Amino acid sequence: RQDPSRGPGNVGGGYDPLVPSTFIMMQGGMDGDGKKMPEDKSLKRKARKAEVARACRRRKKAYIQSLEEKASRLQQQLSSMARTQNGEASHRRDQDHLIQLIRNAVNDGEQDRQIQQIIQKFVGNSRKRQRTSSSTYVNKLGSPGDQEKFCLWGLEQGMLKGAIGGIWTNSIKSQLGLTTQQTDALTEKHKNVKKCQSSLIKVMDAISNLRNLLDEHLTERHQIIDQCMQILSPRQVGSLITWVKDNPQCMEAVNADYEALLSTKSSSPHLTNIN
């Protein structure tokens, strides 16, 4: 029997045949003479292979996730484009239908009141689209994506230092596998985020002013058209609407001159909304 006083590994005495050599290595890596036994190269090699495999799996997972996120973003963009195109096509069909009704009413000698009702609907649809398109375009200016918005928010809140604590800090650190050095470097960007937020406030103020300017411009433009329509009879207004529809070559020249006029006033791109 093994002497209990010598303990596992037989450090205090001679070689004990009842104690396996592998057990001796696990308990201190000493042989019977108290000398350090060589490390098992096979175990080291297996450990390295396992670490390489884990790293490979992490990279593969991250790559697949990035592809899925990219596919999701592209799908959202396609859906948004489809909705825009469908909305534009639907608007154009509605307007073309109203133009045809105006044409029929003018040609058939309908009363001015009936022609005026169709014209009001036609003009109302056009103005509603102009205001909606302008508002949507302005609202998108300066708006960050979800990932960008989260990064700015997290850095500003001191998230990586655990200032806000909770599941989000642990989750993002685990997902990214951040080192202490990386965490410290990212946290240093806190000052830059503060500066960025200040500039964002200025941008939003400018966007708000732009929205007001657009609204004022549309109101002024619509008032001028209303005044011109009051000078003409409903039948004459209807004839003008159908003439413009029947002469696209003329409108191509008008649009070219209109864009040229705007380009001399500003280098910024402009959106043109016709009907």
C-alpha positions as CSV (number, residue, x, y, z in Angstrom):
1,R,0.0,0.0,0.0
2,Q,1.0,3.6,-0.6
3,D,2.2,5.5,2.4
4,P,-0.4,8.3,2.9
5,S,2.3,10.5,4.5
6,R,4.0,10.9,1.2
7,G,0.9,12.3,-0.5
8,P,0.0,12.2,-4.2
9,G,2.9,12.4,-6.6
10,N,5.3,10.8,-4.1
11,V,7.2,14.1,-3.8
12,G,8.5,13.2,-0.4
13,G,9.8,9.8,-1.2
14,G,11.0,7.3,-3.8
15,Y,9.1,6.0,-6.8
16,D,5.8,4.3,-6.0
17,P,4.7,1.9,-8.8
18,L,1.1,2.1,-7.6
19,V,0.9,5.8,-8.6
20,P,0.5,6.2,-12.5
21,S,3.0,8.4,-14.2
22,T,0.3,10.4,-15.9
23,F,-1.2,11.1,-12.5
24,I,2.2,12.4,-11.4
25,M,2.4,14.7,-14.4
26,M,-1.1,16.2,-13.6
27,Q,-0.2,16.8,-10.0
28,G,3.0,18.7,-10.5
29,G,5.0,17.2,-13.4
30,M,7.7,15.6,-11.1
31,D,9.4,12.3,-11.6
32,G,10.5,10.0,-8.9
33,D,13.7,11.9,-8.4
34,G,11.9,15.2,-7.9
35,K,13.0,16.6,-11.3
36,K,10.6,18.6,-13.6
37,M,9.3,16.3,-16.4
38,P,9.1,17.6,-20.0
39,E,5.8,19.1,-21.2
40,D,3.7,17.0,-23.4
41,K,4.2,18.4,-27.0
42,S,1.3,16.5,-28.3
43,L,-1.1,18.2,-25.8
44,K,0.3,21.6,-26.8
45,R,-0.1,20.8,-30.4
46,K,-3.7,19.7,-29.8
47,A,-4.4,22.9,-27.8
48,R,-3.0,25.1,-30.6
49,K,-5.1,23.3,-33.2
50,A,-8.2,23.7,-31.0
51,E,-7.6,27.4,-30.6
52,V,-7.0,27.8,-34.4
53,A,-10.3,25.9,-35.0
54,R,-12.2,28.1,-32.6
55,A,-10.7,31.3,-34.2
56,C,-11.7,30.0,-37.6
57,R,-15.2,29.3,-36.4
58,R,-15.5,32.8,-35.0
59,R,-14.3,34.4,-38.2
60,K,-16.7,32.2,-40.2
61,K,-19.6,33.1,-37.9
62,A,-18.7,36.8,-38.1
63,Y,-18.4,36.6,-41.9
64,I,-21.8,34.9,-42.3
65,Q,-23.4,37.4,-39.9
66,S,-22.0,40.3,-42.0
67,L,-23.3,38.7,-45.1
68,E,-26.7,38.3,-43.5
69,E,-26.7,41.9,-42.3
70,K,-25.7,43.1,-45.8
71,A,-28.4,41.0,-47.4
72,S,-30.9,42.4,-44.9
73,R,-29.9,46.0,-45.7
74,L,-30.0,45.4,-49.4
75,Q,-33.5,43.8,-49.1
76,Q,-34.7,46.9,-47.1
77,Q,-33.3,49.2,-49.8
78,L,-35.0,47.2,-52.5
79,S,-38.3,47.2,-50.6
80,S,-38.0,51.0,-50.1
81,M,-37.2,51.5,-53.8
82,A,-40.1,49.3,-54.8
83,R,-42.4,51.2,-52.6
84,T,-41.2,54.5,-54.0
85,Q,-41.5,53.3,-57.6
86,N,-44.9,51.8,-56.9
87,G,-46.0,55.0,-55.2
88,E,-44.7,57.1,-58.1
89,A,-46.3,54.8,-60.7
90,S,-49.6,54.9,-58.8
91,H,-49.5,58.7,-58.6
92,R,-48.7,59.0,-62.3
93,R,-51.6,56.7,-63.2
94,D,-54.0,58.7,-61.0
95,Q,-52.9,62.0,-62.5
96,D,-53.1,60.6,-66.1
97,H,-56.6,59.4,-65.3
98,L,-57.6,62.8,-64.0
99,I,-56.1,64.5,-67.1
100,Q,-58.2,62.3,-69.3
101,L,-61.3,63.2,-67.3
102,I,-60.4,66.9,-67.7
103,R,-59.9,66.4,-71.5
104,N,-63.3,64.6,-71.8
105,A,-65.1,67.3,-69.8
106,V,-63.6,70.1,-71.9
107,N,-64.3,68.4,-75.2
108,D,-67.8,67.4,-74.2
109,G,-68.7,70.9,-73.1
110,E,-69.3,70.1,-69.5
111,Q,-70.2,72.9,-67.1
112,D,-67.3,74.9,-65.5
113,R,-68.3,73.7,-62.1
114,Q,-67.7,70.0,-63.1
115,I,-64.4,70.8,-64.8
116,Q,-63.3,72.8,-61.8
117,Q,-63.9,69.8,-59.4
118,I,-61.7,67.6,-61.5
119,I,-59.0,70.3,-61.7
120,Q,-59.0,70.8,-58.0
121,K,-58.5,67.1,-57.4
122,F,-55.6,67.0,-59.9
123,V,-53.9,70.1,-58.4
124,G,-54.5,68.8,-54.9
125,N,-52.8,65.4,-55.6
126,S,-49.8,67.2,-57.2
127,R,-49.3,69.5,-54.2
128,K,-49.7,66.8,-51.7
129,R,-47.0,64.8,-53.4
130,Q,-44.7,67.8,-53.6
131,R,-45.0,68.4,-49.9
132,T,-44.6,64.8,-48.9
133,S,-41.6,64.2,-51.2
134,S,-39.9,67.3,-49.9
135,S,-40.5,66.4,-46.3
136,T,-39.3,62.8,-46.7
137,Y,-36.1,63.9,-48.4
138,V,-35.3,66.5,-45.8
139,N,-36.0,64.1,-42.9
140,K,-33.5,61.6,-44.3
141,L,-30.7,64.2,-44.3
142,G,-28.0,63.5,-41.6
143,S,-29.8,60.4,-40.3
144,P,-27.3,57.7,-39.3
145,G,-27.8,54.0,-39.8
146,D,-28.7,51.7,-36.9
147,Q,-25.1,50.4,-36.4
148,E,-23.6,53.9,-36.6
149,K,-26.3,55.2,-34.3
150,F,-25.6,52.5,-31.7
151,C,-21.8,53.0,-31.8
152,L,-22.2,56.7,-31.2
153,W,-24.7,56.2,-28.4
154,G,-22.6,53.5,-26.8
155,L,-19.4,55.6,-26.8
156,E,-21.2,58.6,-25.5
157,Q,-22.7,56.6,-22.7
158,G,-19.4,55.1,-21.7
159,M,-20.8,51.7,-22.5
160,L,-17.5,49.8,-22.9
161,K,-16.4,50.9,-19.5
162,G,-19.6,49.6,-18.0
163,A,-20.8,53.0,-17.1
164,I,-24.4,51.9,-18.0
165,G,-23.8,48.3,-17.1
166,G,-26.3,45.6,-17.8
167,I,-26.6,43.0,-20.5
168,W,-25.6,45.3,-23.4
169,T,-22.0,45.9,-22.1
170,N,-21.4,42.2,-21.6
171,S,-23.1,41.2,-24.8
172,I,-21.1,43.6,-27.1
173,K,-17.8,42.8,-25.4
174,S,-18.5,39.1,-25.8
175,Q,-19.6,39.5,-29.4
176,L,-16.5,41.5,-30.5
177,G,-14.0,39.8,-28.2
178,L,-12.5,43.2,-27.2
179,T,-9.2,43.3,-25.5
180,T,-8.5,45.8,-22.7
181,Q,-6.3,47.8,-25.0
182,Q,-9.1,48.0,-27.6
183,T,-11.6,49.0,-25.0
184,D,-9.4,51.8,-23.7
185,A,-8.7,53.1,-27.2
186,L,-12.4,53.1,-28.1
187,T,-13.4,54.8,-24.9
188,E,-11.0,57.6,-25.7
189,K,-13.3,58.4,-28.6
190,H,-15.8,59.7,-26.1
191,K,-14.6,63.2,-26.6
192,N,-15.0,63.0,-30.4
193,V,-18.6,61.8,-30.0
194,K,-19.4,64.9,-27.9
195,K,-18.0,67.1,-30.6
196,C,-19.9,65.1,-33.2
197,Q,-23.2,65.5,-31.3
198,S,-22.7,69.3,-31.2
199,S,-22.3,69.4,-35.0
200,L,-25.3,67.1,-35.3
201,I,-27.4,69.6,-33.4
202,K,-26.3,72.4,-35.8
203,V,-27.2,70.1,-38.7
204,M,-30.7,69.4,-37.4
205,D,-31.2,73.1,-36.8
206,A,-30.3,73.7,-40.4
207,I,-32.6,70.9,-41.6
208,S,-35.4,72.4,-39.6
209,N,-34.8,75.8,-41.2
210,L,-34.6,74.1,-44.6
211,R,-37.9,72.4,-43.9
212,N,-39.5,75.7,-43.1
213,L,-38.0,77.3,-46.2
214,L,-39.3,74.5,-48.4
215,D,-42.8,74.9,-46.9
216,E,-42.7,78.7,-47.4
217,H,-41.5,78.2,-51.0
218,L,-44.2,75.7,-51.8
219,T,-46.8,78.0,-50.3
220,E,-45.6,80.9,-52.3
221,R,-45.4,78.9,-55.5
222,H,-48.9,77.5,-55.1
223,Q,-50.3,81.0,-54.4
224,I,-48.9,82.2,-57.7
225,I,-50.5,79.3,-59.6
226,D,-53.8,79.9,-57.8
227,Q,-53.8,83.5,-58.8
228,C,-53.2,82.5,-62.4
229,M,-56.0,80.0,-62.3
230,Q,-58.4,82.6,-61.0
231,I,-57.6,84.8,-64.1
232,L,-58.5,81.9,-66.4
233,S,-61.7,80.0,-66.7
234,P,-61.9,76.4,-65.6
235,R,-62.2,75.4,-69.3
236,Q,-59.0,77.3,-70.1
237,V,-57.1,75.8,-67.1
238,G,-58.3,72.3,-68.3
239,S,-57.1,73.0,-71.8
240,L,-53.7,74.2,-70.4
241,I,-53.3,71.0,-68.4
242,T,-54.1,68.7,-71.3
243,W,-51.8,70.8,-73.7
244,V,-48.8,70.3,-71.4
245,K,-49.5,66.6,-71.3
246,D,-49.7,66.4,-75.1
247,N,-46.4,68.3,-75.7
248,P,-43.6,66.4,-73.8
249,Q,-40.9,67.9,-76.1
250,C,-41.9,71.4,-74.9
251,M,-41.6,70.2,-71.3
252,E,-38.1,68.7,-71.9
253,A,-37.0,72.2,-73.0
254,V,-38.7,73.8,-70.1
255,N,-37.0,71.4,-67.6
256,A,-33.6,72.0,-69.2
257,D,-34.0,75.8,-68.9
258,Y,-35.3,75.4,-65.3
259,E,-32.3,73.3,-64.2
260,A,-29.9,75.7,-65.9
261,L,-31.5,78.6,-64.1
262,L,-31.1,76.8,-60.7
263,S,-27.5,75.8,-61.4
264,T,-26.5,79.4,-61.8
265,K,-27.9,80.2,-58.3
266,S,-26.5,77.2,-56.5
267,S,-24.1,74.2,-57.0
268,S,-26.4,71.9,-55.0
269,P,-28.5,69.3,-56.7
270,H,-32.3,70.1,-57.1
271,L,-35.3,67.9,-57.2
272,T,-37.9,68.7,-59.8
273,N,-41.6,67.7,-59.2
274,I,-43.9,68.0,-62.1
275,N,-47.5,67.3,-61.4
